[in-house]
Every structure is written in structure tokens, then in C-alpha cells.
Amino acid sequence: MSIVYRDHKDIKVNPNQTGDFISIQSAINYATEDDTLIVRDGTYSENIDLLGKALIIGSEYFTSGDTTHIASTVIDGQLNGSTIIISDISGSEKKLVGFTIQNGRLLMEALFIAVILTPFLKTLLLKIVPGFKQWRRHLSIQ
């Protein structure tokens, strides 16, 4: 039996092309279990899927504690399905920290995050889709 040690990566995401990746999904695609993605301030117009990977994904709030990064780091689903999909994650490190999540839509509902196995969600600002006449769930645990 051999033991393999692997260094976990810190991956930088910045829409201004000064990080390792300009989109969160590209960084997720590249990342492996227990990596950390630090997402710089900006609006990320994309729907993301963690692809079953146990990752820490945080805005700069995660490293600095500065709450202004929560409102300044936006994941915008553009009313195109769930903004964030987290499913079948089994690794030890899984966190989503310090984002504004908006414009999620799934089957005519304002579902922002579809969660099958509940990871650690912390300090998220969820914005409801304008125009819906009744309250809808922001978070779906299935």
C-alpha cells in the first residue's frame, strides 16, 4: 500500500483576467477535491454546477472577513435554471461563502440553489426574482 499526498490548490477567479480563471465554472472544471476557489469582486453571469466535487468556494469575504465583498461578488443565473447546483458531494471540505446569488429560475420558480447533499452554506445574500406574485423558495434541498 502506498500513501499519496497531494497539495490542495488555491485557485483565483477574476472576471478581469488577472486570476487563474475568468469564470467560476471554468475553475470548478479544473479543480479537484478539497481545492479552494477564491472569487474576486464582480458579477459572474453564469449557472454553476459543482460536478460532485467537495470544494471551498468563497468570495474575498472568506479570506478577509470584509462583508462588503458579499454584495460585490454576484453569481447571476440570468433566469436560466438554478444558479448553483450542488449534488452528490462526499469529500471533507465543502463550503460556499460570501456571495450574492440572484436571478435563478427552475421550472417557473425562483429556485436559486438545488442541493441534494447539503454542504456548508454561509453568509449568502439571495435575491428573489422580480415579478413573482407569491413567495418562492430560494433554497431547495432534495
Secondary structure, 3 states (H helix, E strand, C coil): CCCCCCCCCEEEECCCCCCCECCHHHHHHHCCCCCEEEECCEEEECCEECCCCCCEEEECHHHHCCCHHHHHEEEECCCCECCEEECCCCCCCCEEEEEEEECCEECCECCCEEECCCCEEEEEEECCCCCCCCCCCCEEEC
